[in-house]
């Protein structure tokens, strides 16, 4: 319980700092509707828990629309378990518009070939893609990875 509480505090602090801190967004996956990027600078290890922030950015949107979501993922790497402990929603202006904390989220087994599995590769196994951005705004301004 103490480790979970400490990890939640560390994670919440990182998410509250938001995009004013140095970031290093790495492309993790994409679908027809969203591109998923993991912030390498947000990786933190506390005890058996590894946390990382993951952005979900729409593939399409008008110029200057910075709407996106950032989820706080937590992993128990060796146990192959994950959970999402918070979601932040960002409006078109790039500012936080809503928060959905879930510090008591249940740990789930990670299915192979899932988004959780891809993010675990980044957070726990140091896997990286060659698609990087210094911020979500820079990623969107550069054509959303196109």
Residue frames as qw, qx, qy, qz and C-alpha x, y, z in Angstrom:
[[0.000, 0.886, 0.464, 0.000, 0.00, 0.00, 0.00],
 [0.319, -0.778, 0.104, 0.531, 2.83, 2.38, 0.86],
 [0.384, -0.131, 0.603, 0.687, 4.50, 1.76, -2.52],
 [0.191, 0.613, 0.682, 0.350, 1.18, 2.32, -4.34],
 [0.138, -0.924, -0.283, 0.216, 0.62, 5.58, -2.47],
 [0.358, -0.610, 0.319, 0.631, 4.14, 6.83, -3.19],
 [0.349, 0.129, 0.699, 0.611, 3.85, 5.82, -6.85],
 [0.103, 0.782, 0.597, 0.149, 0.50, 7.61, -7.08],
 [0.215, -0.885, -0.059, 0.410, 1.99, 10.78, -5.59],
 [0.375, -0.368, 0.518, 0.675, 4.98, 10.67, -7.97],
 [0.274, 0.375, 0.746, 0.478, 2.68, 10.04, -10.93],
 [0.005, 0.878, 0.477, -0.043, 0.21, 12.75, -9.95],
 [0.286, -0.755, 0.132, 0.575, 3.04, 15.23, -9.50],
 [0.345, -0.128, 0.643, 0.672, 4.34, 14.43, -12.96],
 [0.166, 0.579, 0.714, 0.356, 0.91, 14.79, -14.56],
 [0.110, -0.905, -0.325, 0.253, 0.15, 18.03, -12.73],
 [0.324, -0.540, 0.317, 0.709, 3.42, 19.47, -13.97],
 [0.636, 0.671, 0.324, -0.199, 1.98, 18.69, -17.38],
 [0.744, 0.527, 0.179, 0.370, 3.56, 19.99, -20.49],
 [0.031, -0.974, 0.203, -0.093, 5.68, 22.69, -18.88],
 [0.655, -0.515, 0.521, 0.186, 8.36, 20.13, -18.04],
 [0.153, 0.511, -0.723, -0.439, 10.88, 18.83, -20.58],
 [0.852, 0.175, 0.373, -0.324, 9.21, 16.14, -22.63],
 [0.032, 0.410, -0.811, -0.416, 10.30, 13.49, -25.10],
 [0.771, 0.233, 0.320, -0.499, 7.32, 11.97, -26.88],
 [0.076, -0.293, 0.893, 0.333, 7.94, 8.69, -28.69],
 [0.695, 0.103, -0.297, -0.647, 5.41, 7.16, -31.08],
 [0.421, -0.192, 0.850, -0.253, 4.07, 3.87, -29.73],
 [0.296, 0.324, 0.888, 0.140, 1.12, 2.90, -31.91],
 [0.281, 0.209, -0.113, -0.930, -1.61, 4.27, -34.15],
 [0.386, 0.417, 0.820, -0.073, -5.07, 3.41, -35.37],
 [0.231, 0.561, 0.539, 0.584, -7.34, 4.95, -37.98],
 [0.216, -0.888, -0.316, -0.257, -8.46, 7.53, -35.38],
 [0.453, -0.878, 0.153, 0.001, -5.58, 8.03, -32.92],
 [0.610, 0.488, -0.485, 0.393, -1.82, 8.19, -32.59],
 [0.752, -0.651, -0.095, 0.038, -0.37, 7.08, -29.24],
 [0.431, 0.640, -0.404, 0.492, 2.83, 8.63, -27.93],
 [0.763, -0.519, -0.299, 0.243, 4.71, 7.84, -24.72],
 [0.004, -0.935, 0.238, -0.262, 6.62, 10.54, -22.84],
 [0.803, 0.140, -0.447, 0.368, 10.05, 9.02, -22.19],
 [0.141, 0.441, -0.416, 0.782, 10.87, 11.79, -19.73],
 [0.620, -0.425, 0.104, -0.651, 7.93, 10.75, -17.54],
 [0.829, -0.031, -0.557, 0.027, 9.16, 7.20, -16.89],
 [0.267, -0.615, 0.523, -0.527, 9.52, 6.66, -13.15],
 [0.701, -0.060, -0.709, 0.039, 10.30, 3.53, -11.16],
 [0.375, -0.502, 0.453, -0.634, 9.14, 3.23, -7.56],
 [0.638, -0.170, 0.702, -0.266, 9.57, -0.21, -6.05],
 [0.460, 0.131, 0.843, 0.246, 7.97, -2.72, -8.42],
 [0.385, 0.787, 0.458, -0.153, 5.91, -0.08, -10.25],
 [0.339, -0.083, 0.373, 0.860, 6.97, 1.71, -13.43],
 [0.276, 0.765, 0.458, -0.359, 4.88, 4.66, -14.57],
 [0.279, -0.025, 0.470, 0.837, 4.72, 6.55, -17.87],
 [0.371, 0.568, 0.255, -0.689, 2.42, 9.12, -19.48],
 [0.341, 0.181, 0.787, 0.481, 0.80, 8.19, -22.79],
 [0.283, 0.410, 0.012, -0.867, -0.89, 10.71, -25.10],
 [0.422, 0.430, 0.783, 0.156, -3.79, 9.85, -27.37],
 [0.064, 0.477, -0.158, -0.862, -3.84, 12.38, -30.22],
 [0.696, 0.555, 0.374, -0.260, -6.48, 12.43, -32.99],
 [0.633, 0.087, 0.513, 0.574, -5.00, 11.56, -36.39],
 [0.192, 0.524, 0.401, 0.726, -6.90, 14.45, -37.96],
 [0.215, -0.767, -0.441, 0.414, -7.86, 17.88, -36.72],
 [0.288, 0.923, 0.121, 0.223, -7.85, 21.51, -37.73],
 [0.527, 0.376, -0.292, 0.704, -4.60, 23.48, -37.59],
 [0.069, -0.443, 0.346, -0.824, -4.05, 24.89, -34.11],
 [0.803, -0.382, -0.084, -0.449, -6.38, 22.38, -32.42],
 [0.188, 0.472, -0.800, 0.319, -4.33, 20.80, -29.64],
 [0.812, -0.262, 0.146, -0.500, -7.08, 18.55, -28.25],
 [0.593, 0.249, -0.763, 0.068, -5.73, 15.28, -26.86],
 [0.799, -0.554, -0.002, -0.235, -5.74, 13.05, -23.78],
 [0.293, 0.525, -0.740, 0.302, -2.90, 11.89, -21.57],
 [0.885, -0.371, -0.198, -0.199, -3.26, 8.73, -19.52],
 [0.184, -0.665, 0.681, -0.245, -0.99, 7.79, -16.62],
 [0.895, 0.070, -0.425, -0.118, -0.05, 4.14, -17.11],
 [0.419, -0.621, 0.624, -0.224, 1.42, 2.04, -14.32],
 [0.809, 0.260, -0.513, -0.122, 3.15, -1.29, -14.90],
 [0.697, -0.485, 0.526, -0.037, 4.32, -4.20, -12.81],
 [0.407, 0.625, -0.576, -0.334, 6.84, -5.18, -15.44],
 [0.040, 0.284, -0.958, 0.025, 7.87, -8.64, -14.18],
 [0.392, 0.247, 0.790, -0.401, 4.26, -9.60, -13.36],
 [0.055, 0.193, 0.693, 0.693, 3.07, -8.44, -16.83],
 [0.068, -0.718, -0.672, 0.169, 0.33, -6.28, -15.29],
 [0.162, 0.191, 0.123, 0.960, -0.87, -2.75, -16.02],
 [0.035, -0.746, -0.633, 0.201, -3.46, -0.17, -15.09],
 [0.175, 0.546, 0.155, 0.804, -4.38, 3.42, -15.92],
 [0.359, -0.436, -0.588, 0.578, -4.43, 5.62, -12.83],
 [0.064, 0.683, 0.218, -0.694, -5.45, 8.96, -14.33],
 [0.444, 0.504, 0.522, 0.526, -6.69, 10.57, -17.52],
 [0.059, -0.579, -0.084, 0.809, -6.23, 14.23, -18.36],
 [0.472, 0.656, 0.529, 0.258, -8.22, 15.79, -21.18],
 [0.251, -0.365, 0.134, 0.886, -6.79, 18.77, -23.05],
 [0.425, 0.755, 0.386, -0.315, -8.98, 21.20, -24.99],
 [0.645, 0.677, 0.193, 0.296, -8.35, 22.78, -28.37],
 [0.025, 0.949, -0.232, 0.211, -6.16, 25.44, -26.70],
 [0.633, 0.333, -0.613, 0.336, -3.87, 22.74, -25.25],
 [0.216, -0.423, 0.541, -0.694, -4.88, 23.44, -21.64],
 [0.086, -0.137, -0.965, 0.208, -6.17, 20.78, -19.24],
 [0.440, -0.262, -0.248, -0.822, -9.97, 20.75, -19.45],
 [0.840, -0.354, -0.024, -0.411, -10.76, 17.77, -17.21],
 [0.065, 0.457, -0.856, 0.232, -9.14, 15.25, -14.86],
 [0.890, -0.182, -0.193, -0.371, -10.22, 11.71, -14.10],
 [0.028, -0.536, 0.801, -0.266, -8.03, 10.23, -11.34],
 [0.926, -0.143, -0.202, -0.285, -8.35, 6.52, -10.53],
 [0.007, -0.659, 0.710, -0.248, -5.59, 5.74, -7.99],
 [0.597, -0.168, 0.725, -0.300, -7.31, 2.49, -7.01],
 [0.717, 0.416, -0.348, -0.438, -7.59, 1.13, -10.57],
 [0.918, -0.165, 0.354, -0.062, -7.35, -2.66, -10.71],
 [0.132, -0.541, 0.740, 0.377, -4.18, -4.30, -12.05],
 [0.871, 0.364, 0.129, -0.304, -4.90, -6.26, -15.23],
 [0.709, -0.131, 0.558, 0.411, -2.85, -8.87, -17.10],
 [0.182, 0.657, -0.315, -0.661, -1.39, -7.44, -20.31],
 [0.851, 0.371, 0.368, -0.050, -2.62, -9.15, -23.49],
 [0.534, -0.141, 0.501, 0.666, -0.05, -9.73, -26.25],
 [0.224, 0.300, 0.534, 0.758, -0.20, -7.28, -29.18],
 [0.144, -0.850, -0.507, 0.008, -2.26, -4.74, -27.20],
 [0.112, 0.864, -0.097, 0.481, -1.62, -1.05, -26.58],
 [0.659, -0.711, 0.228, -0.091, -0.66, -1.99, -23.01],
 [0.911, -0.062, 0.224, 0.341, 1.95, -4.41, -24.42],
 [0.547, 0.625, 0.062, 0.553, 3.42, -1.78, -26.73],
 [0.184, -0.877, 0.156, -0.415, 3.62, 0.82, -23.95],
 [0.839, -0.502, 0.200, 0.064, 5.12, -1.78, -21.60],
 [0.835, 0.268, 0.094, 0.471, 7.88, -2.29, -24.18],
 [0.225, 0.760, -0.087, 0.604, 8.72, 1.41, -23.95],
 [0.467, -0.767, 0.181, -0.401, 8.38, 1.71, -20.15],
 [0.837, -0.439, 0.321, -0.059, 9.91, -1.61, -19.07],
 [0.873, 0.065, 0.344, 0.338, 12.14, -2.77, -21.93],
 [0.194, -0.650, 0.246, 0.693, 13.49, 0.54, -23.30],
 [0.487, 0.389, 0.651, 0.434, 12.03, -0.07, -26.76],
 [0.046, 0.638, 0.025, -0.769, 11.92, 3.09, -28.90],
 [0.619, 0.634, 0.427, 0.182, 10.67, 4.15, -32.31],
 [0.468, 0.029, 0.174, 0.866, 12.39, 6.66, -34.57],
 [0.078, -0.682, -0.395, -0.610, 9.35, 8.99, -34.45],
 [0.418, -0.386, -0.482, 0.666, 9.95, 11.56, -31.71],
 [0.002, 0.777, 0.240, 0.583, 8.55, 15.00, -30.75],
 [0.266, 0.164, -0.511, 0.801, 9.58, 17.44, -28.03],
 [0.294, 0.169, 0.495, -0.800, 5.94, 18.21, -27.15],
 [0.395, 0.496, 0.772, -0.047, 2.39, 17.32, -28.14],
 [0.265, 0.854, 0.099, -0.436, 2.01, 20.80, -29.64],
 [0.007, -0.608, 0.635, 0.475, 5.14, 20.28, -31.78],
 [0.328, 0.076, 0.928, 0.162, 3.85, 16.86, -32.84],
 [0.375, 0.699, 0.576, -0.194, 0.50, 18.34, -33.94],
 [0.150, 0.859, -0.136, -0.469, 2.14, 21.36, -35.60],
 [0.127, -0.463, 0.762, 0.434, 4.44, 19.07, -37.61],
 [0.570, 0.164, -0.538, -0.599, 1.46, 17.35, -39.24],
 [0.819, -0.248, 0.305, -0.419, 0.65, 14.76, -36.55],
 [0.636, -0.313, 0.692, 0.132, 3.44, 12.44, -37.53],
 [0.776, 0.563, 0.282, -0.037, 2.79, 12.47, -41.25]]
